[in-house]
């Protein structure tokens, strides 16, 4: 996770009306192209532990919604903001939403709501509704609402006022029609979430608590009570609307299983450590500084501060407490890999992969990455096999392509190294760079060979 979080967790604006509508196709040829743009522009985080946790949360909800076979993915976004949204067939979850939810049930409530949007086909219907409105009028409305909500989230009251002014400059009837429609869809997603939680035997308390968190955070104070300025109903309105239904329809008093609560706290600890180091970890777990999660965050923060020996000692203590936790072994491997101790890292990653029930492609690729660091012809050939196995199940792992290119380069297979680099750029949406390296690869590969044809596939794609 460290290499994907090496840039600081910046304060990115929440997905406002403007961003949400841009993602759903305003001025875009298709949802697919909007998805591609969003993935290029969003700071994506890859972490096997947190991804496995979120997938475990999502899986039963997708089944309840009738979407279990729809190939829907979850994507982690590197942002402190409390937010989640859907785009195409992906559910995007901010790391801030994970860190700020104190229980699994709270995050599960958020995810159930987003799945309600997916199941309801809200993106498609919104595009159809926009087609019947004047584009410039709606653009003015979105700009004003976006500034207003973004300013409120950041506590910038001047921005809120400016946004309200821009908002009022457009055609108010069309603006209010679209935003009222959006608020209606939010309410539908809330009701759908309660339904999915009831079907899976889970409490909807977390969904209610989530809106209470939003209300306490005053994210929408800048609208000054004028809820039409927001694409979402005010938190207090939502709490009033769903609390009784939540208590009536779901096992409201049911608590999260202790093991799941522990996994959730471990994920929060990891995010806190990468976001703000030791100070954030201590702040997050001030009430229980000796909990397993607090100690995990402490070990990671120690590693990030450059104290390898101390970090390994702390991780060894955690492994002694939970020897079957794959992510403790993975983090130990991360520390060893960063220290250049490739052989030991291979052992740690291999142990993690053996214990991992999610069968993460990231872990298999990490074994290969450690083998590359170990060096030697035999290790490099095995590294290529492991990385390719990881990429087969997770082809969007840009880091793995870089290590694959290193392995091929050290073996003298420059054409394959160039191809791996091209595929890495392709996986991150950098089509121009992908084409550059694909052309370089083709010049060194046997014409007509499988690698040559893969390079040709990249070159054949038309740039948008």
C-alpha positions in Angstrom: 0.0 0.0 0.0 2.8 2.4 0.7 3.9 2.8 -2.9 0.3 3.8 -3.8 0.0 6.2 -0.9 3.4 7.9 -1.2 1.7 11.1 -2.2 0.0 12.8 0.7 -3.7 12.3 1.4 -4.8 15.7 0.1 -8.1 17.3 0.9 -10.0 16.4 -2.2 -13.5 18.0 -2.6 -16.4 15.6 -2.1 -18.2 14.4 -5.2 -20.7 17.3 -5.6 -23.6 17.6 -8.0 -21.3 18.8 -10.7 -18.8 15.9 -10.4 -21.6 13.4 -10.1 -23.4 14.6 -13.2 -20.1 14.8 -15.1 -19.6 11.1 -14.2 -23.0 10.1 -15.4 -22.5 11.4 -18.9 -23.1 15.2 -19.2 -21.2 16.1 -22.3 -19.7 12.6 -22.5 -20.2 10.0 -25.3 -20.8 7.1 -23.0 -20.6 5.9 -19.4 -17.6 3.8 -20.3 -15.6 6.9 -21.4 -16.7 8.8 -18.3 -15.6 5.8 -16.2 -12.2 5.9 -17.9 -11.8 9.6 -17.3 -12.8 9.3 -13.7 -10.3 6.5 -13.1 -7.5 8.6 -14.7 -8.3 11.6 -12.5 -9.0 9.9 -9.2 -6.2 9.1 -6.8 -6.8 5.3 -6.7 -5.5 3.2 -3.8 -4.6 -0.5 -4.1 -4.5 -2.5 -0.9 -5.3 -6.2 -0.7 -6.4 -6.1 3.0 -8.9 -3.2 2.6 -10.2 -4.4 -0.8 -10.9 -7.8 0.7 -12.8 -6.2 3.6 -14.9 -4.0 1.3 -15.7 -6.9 -1.0 -16.9 -8.9 2.0 -19.2 -6.1 2.9 -20.5 -5.7 -0.7 -21.0 -9.3 -1.7 -24.2 -10.2 0.2 -25.7 -6.8 -0.6 -25.2 -7.3 -4.3 -26.9 -10.7 -4.0 -29.8 -9.1 -2.2 -30.1 -6.5 -5.0 -30.0 -9.2 -7.7 -26.6 -7.9 -8.9 -24.3 -10.7 -7.8 -23.5 -11.8 -11.3 -23.2 -8.3 -12.8 -19.4 -8.0 -12.5 -19.5 -5.0 -10.3 -16.1 -3.9 -8.9 -15.2 -1.8 -5.8 -12.5 0.9 -6.1 -10.7 2.6 -3.2 -10.2 6.4 -3.6 -7.4 8.2 -1.7 -9.3 11.0 0.0 -10.0 12.0 3.5 -13.6 13.0 2.7 -16.5 11.0 3.9 -17.9 9.9 0.6 -18.8 7.0 -1.8 -20.3 7.1 -5.2 -21.1 4.8 -8.2 -20.0 5.1 -11.8 -20.7 2.6 -14.5 -20.3 -0.8 -12.9 -18.0 0.3 -10.1 -18.5 1.4 -6.5 -16.0 4.0 -5.5 -15.3 4.3 -1.7 -13.2 7.0 -0.2 -10.6 5.9 2.4 -12.0 8.7 4.5 -15.4 6.9 4.6 -13.7 3.8 6.0 -11.6 5.7 8.5 -14.5 7.8 9.8 -17.0 4.9 10.2 -16.6 3.5 13.7 -18.3 0.2 12.9 -18.6 -2.1 9.9 -22.4 -1.6 9.9 -21.9 2.1 9.2 -19.8 1.5 6.2 -22.1 -1.3 5.1 -25.0 1.1 5.2 -23.2 3.5 2.9 -22.4 0.6 0.5 -26.0 -0.6 0.6 -27.1 2.9 -0.4 -24.7 3.0 -3.4 -25.9 -0.4 -4.5 -29.4 1.1 -4.4 -28.3 3.6 -7.1 -26.8 0.8 -9.2 -29.8 -1.5 -8.9 -32.2 1.5 -9.6 -30.4 2.5 -12.8 -30.2 6.0 -11.6 -27.3 7.1 -13.8 -29.0 6.1 -17.0 -32.2 7.9 -16.0 -30.3 11.0 -15.0 -28.7 11.1 -18.5 -32.1 10.8 -20.1 -33.4 13.6 -18.0 -30.5 15.9 -18.8 -31.0 15.4 -22.5 -34.4 17.2 -22.2 -32.9 20.3 -20.4 -30.9 23.2 -21.8 -27.2 22.2 -21.4 -26.0 25.7 -20.6 -28.8 26.3 -18.0 -28.0 23.0 -16.3 -24.2 23.7 -16.5 -24.8 27.0 -14.7 -26.9 25.2 -12.1 -24.3 22.5 -11.5 -21.4 25.0 -11.3 -23.3 27.0 -8.6 -24.3 23.9 -6.7 -20.9 22.4 -6.9 -19.2 25.6 -5.5 -21.8 25.9 -2.8 -21.5 22.3 -1.6 -17.8 22.1 -2.0 -17.4 25.4 0.0 -19.7 24.1 2.7 -17.6 20.9 3.0 -14.4 22.8 3.3 -16.0 25.4 5.7 -15.5 28.2 3.1 -18.6 30.4 3.6 -17.5 32.8 0.9 -17.5 30.0 -1.6 -21.0 29.0 -0.4 -22.3 32.5 -1.1 -20.6 32.6 -4.5 -22.1 29.3 -5.4 -25.6 30.4 -4.4 -25.2 33.4 -6.6 -24.1 31.4 -9.6 -26.9 29.0 -9.0 -29.5 31.7 -9.0 -28.1 33.1 -12.3 -29.4 30.2 -14.4 -33.0 29.1 -15.2 -34.3 28.3 -11.7 -37.2 26.1 -12.8 -34.9 23.7 -14.7 -32.3 23.8 -11.9 -34.7 23.0 -9.2 -36.3 20.3 -11.3 -33.0 18.5 -11.8 -31.9 18.8 -8.2 -35.3 17.8 -6.9 -35.0 14.7 -9.1 -31.6 13.9 -7.6 -32.9 14.2 -4.1 -35.7 11.8 -5.0 -33.2 9.3 -6.3 -31.3 9.6 -3.0 -34.4 8.8 -1.1 -35.1 5.8 -3.3 -31.5 4.5 -2.7 -32.0 4.9 1.1 -35.2 2.8 1.0 -33.4 0.2 -1.2 -30.5 0.1 1.3 -32.9 -0.7 4.1 -34.4 -3.5 2.0 -31.0 -5.1 1.2 -29.9 -4.9 4.8 -33.1 -6.6 5.9 -32.6 -9.3 3.3 -29.1 -10.0 4.6 -30.1 -10.0 8.2 -28.2 -6.8 9.0 -29.1 -3.8 11.0 -29.9 -0.4 9.3 -28.6 1.4 12.4 -25.3 2.1 10.7 -27.1 3.9 7.8 -28.9 6.1 10.3 -25.7 6.7 12.2 -24.0 7.7 9.0 -26.4 10.5 8.4 -26.0 11.6 12.0 -22.2 11.8 11.4 -22.9 14.0 8.4 -25.2 16.2 10.4 -22.6 16.6 13.2 -20.0 17.4 10.6 -22.2 20.2 9.3 -21.3 19.3 5.7 -24.3 21.0 4.4 -24.4 24.1 6.7 -23.6 26.4 3.8 -27.0 25.8 2.2 -28.5 27.6 5.2 -31.6 25.4 5.2 -32.2 25.7 1.5 -32.0 22.0 0.6 -32.6 22.7 -3.1 -29.0 23.8 -3.2 -28.0 20.2 -2.7 -28.3 17.1 -4.8 -28.8 15.2 -1.5 -31.5 15.7 1.1 -30.3 17.3 4.3 -29.0 14.7 6.8 -31.7 15.6 9.4 -34.4 15.1 6.7 -32.9 11.7 5.8 -32.7 10.6 9.4 -36.3 11.4 10.0 -37.4 9.7 6.8 -35.6 6.4 7.3 -35.1 5.8 11.1 -38.6 4.4 11.7 -38.4 2.2 8.6 -35.0 1.0 9.7 -36.2 0.0 13.1 -39.3 -1.7 11.7 -37.7 -3.6 8.9 -34.3 -4.7 10.1 -32.8 -6.3 13.3 -31.9 -2.8 14.5 -30.2 -3.7 17.7 -28.0 -6.4 16.1 -24.3 -5.7 16.6 -21.4 -6.5 14.3 -19.5 -9.8 14.9 -16.4 -9.0 17.0 -14.0 -10.5 14.3 -15.5 -8.2 11.7 -15.3 -5.2 13.9 -11.6 -6.0 14.5 -11.0 -6.2 10.7 -12.7 -2.9 10.3 -10.6 -1.2 12.9 -7.4 -2.7 11.4 -8.3 -1.2 8.1 -9.0 2.2 9.8 -5.6 2.0 11.5 -3.8 1.3 8.3 -5.5 4.3 6.6 -4.7 6.6 9.6 -1.0 5.5 9.6 -0.6 6.3 5.9 -2.7 9.5 6.0 -1.1 11.2 9.0 1.4 8.9 10.7 1.6 8.3 14.4 -0.4 11.3 15.4 -3.4 10.3 13.4 -3.3 6.7 14.7 -3.1 8.0 18.3 -6.0 10.4 17.7 -8.1 7.7 16.1 -7.6 5.2 18.9 -7.3 7.6 21.9 -9.9 5.6 23.8 -8.1 2.3 23.4 -4.4 2.9 22.7 -3.5 -0.7 23.4 -6.0 -2.3 21.1 -4.8 -4.6 18.3 -5.8 -2.0 15.7 -3.9 0.8 17.5 -0.8 -1.4 17.7 -1.1 -2.2 14.0 -1.3 1.5 13.1 1.6 2.2 15.4 3.7 -0.5 13.7 2.9 0.9 10.2 3.6 4.5 11.3 6.9 3.3 12.7 7.8 1.8 9.4 6.9 4.9 7.5 9.0 7.0 9.8 12.0 4.9 8.7 12.5 2.7 11.8 12.7 -0.7 10.0 14.1 -2.7 12.9 11.5 -1.4 15.4 8.7 -1.8 12.9 9.6 -5.4 12.3 9.7 -6.0 16.1 6.2 -4.6 16.4 4.9 -6.6 13.5 6.3 -9.8 15.0 4.4 -9.0 18.2 1.2 -8.6 16.2 1.8 -11.9 14.3 2.3 -13.7 17.6 -1.1 -12.4 18.7 -2.8 -13.3 15.4 -0.6 -15.8 13.5 -3.4 -16.5 11.0 -3.9 -12.9 9.9 -2.6 -12.7 6.3 -2.3 -8.9 6.3 0.2 -8.9 9.2 2.5 -11.2 7.2 1.9 -9.0 4.1 2.9 -5.8 6.0 6.0 -7.6 7.4 6.8 -8.4 3.8 6.4 -4.8 2.8 8.8 -3.7 5.4 11.4 -6.3 4.4 11.0 -5.5 0.7 11.5 -1.8 1.4 14.7 -2.7 3.3 16.0 -4.7 0.3 15.7 -8.0 2.1 14.1 -9.8 -0.8 14.4 -13.5 0.3 12.8 -12.8 3.7 10.1 -10.7 1.9 9.3 -13.6 -0.4 8.7 -15.9 2.7 6.4 -13.3 4.3 4.4 -12.6 1.2 4.1 -16.4 0.5 2.8 -16.9 4.0 0.3 -14.1 3.5 -0.9 -15.6 0.2 -1.4 -19.0 1.8 -3.5 -17.5 4.6 -5.5 -15.2 2.3 -9.0 -16.5 1.7 -9.8 -13.7 -0.8 -7.2 -15.1 -3.3 -5.8 -11.6 -4.0 -3.9 -11.1 -7.2 -2.0 -8.3 -5.5 -0.4 -10.8 -3.0 0.7 -13.1 -5.7 2.3 -10.2 -7.6 4.0 -9.1 -4.4 5.7 -12.5 -4.1 7.1 -11.9 -7.6 8.2 -8.4 -6.8 10.2 -9.7 -3.8 11.8 -12.3 -6.1 12.9 -9.5 -8.5 14.5 -7.7 -5.5 16.2 -11.0 -4.6 17.9 -11.2 -8.0 19.4 -14.2 -9.8 18.2 -15.8 -13.0 16.1 -18.5 -11.3 14.4 -16.0 -9.1 13.7 -13.7 -12.0 12.0 -16.4 -14.0 9.9 -17.4 -11.0 9.1 -13.7 -10.4 7.8 -13.4 -14.0 5.5 -16.5 -13.4 4.2 -15.1 -10.1 3.6 -11.6 -11.4 1.8 -12.9 -14.5 -0.3 -15.1 -12.3 -1.3 -12.1 -10.2 -2.0 -10.0 -13.2 -4.2 -12.7 -14.7 -6.7 -12.2 -11.8 -5.9 -8.5 -11.3 -4.8 -6.9 -14.6 -5.1 -3.3 -13.3 -2.1 -3.6 -11.0 0.2 -0.9 -12.4 3.0 -1.6 -9.8 3.2 -5.3 -10.9 3.8 -4.3 -14.5 6.8 -2.2 -13.4 8.4 -5.1 -11.6 7.6 -7.3 -14.5 9.4 -4.9 -16.8 12.4 -4.9 -14.4 12.5 -8.7 -14.4 12.5 -8.9 -18.2 15.0 -6.2 -18.4 17.4 -7.9 -16.1 17.1 -11.1 -18.2 17.9 -9.1 -21.3 14.5 -9.5 -22.9 14.1 -5.8 -23.7 11.1 -6.2 -26.0 9.1 -7.9 -23.3 10.2 -5.3 -20.8 9.0 -2.5 -23.1 5.7 -4.4 -23.6 5.2 -4.7 -19.8 5.8 -1.0 -19.5 3.2 -0.3 -22.2 0.7 -2.6 -20.5 1.4 -0.8 -17.2 0.6 2.6 -18.8 -2.5 1.1 -20.4 -3.7 -0.2 -17.0 -3.6 3.4 -15.6 -5.3 5.0 -18.5 -2.1 6.6 -20.0 -2.9 5.7 -23.6 -0.3 7.9 -25.2 2.6 6.5 -23.2 1.2 3.0 -23.7 1.4 3.5 -27.4 5.0 4.9 -27.2 6.2 1.8 -25.4 4.1 -0.6 -27.5 5.8 0.7 -30.6 9.2 0.3 -29.0 8.3 -3.2 -28.0 7.1 -4.2 -31.4 10.5 -3.1 -32.9 12.2 -5.7 -30.7 9.7 -8.6 -30.7 9.2 -11.3 -33.3 6.5 -10.2 -35.8 3.3 -12.2 -35.3 4.3 -13.6 -31.9 1.8 -13.4 -29.0 3.7 -10.5 -27.3 4.0 -8.7 -30.7 0.2 -9.0 -31.1 -0.5 -7.6 -27.6 1.6 -4.6 -28.5 -0.4 -4.3 -31.8 -3.7 -4.4 -29.8 -2.5 -1.3 -27.9 -1.4 0.5 -31.0 -4.7 -0.2 -32.7 -6.8 1.6 -30.1 -7.9 5.0 -31.3 -7.1 7.9 -29.0 -10.1 9.9 -27.8 
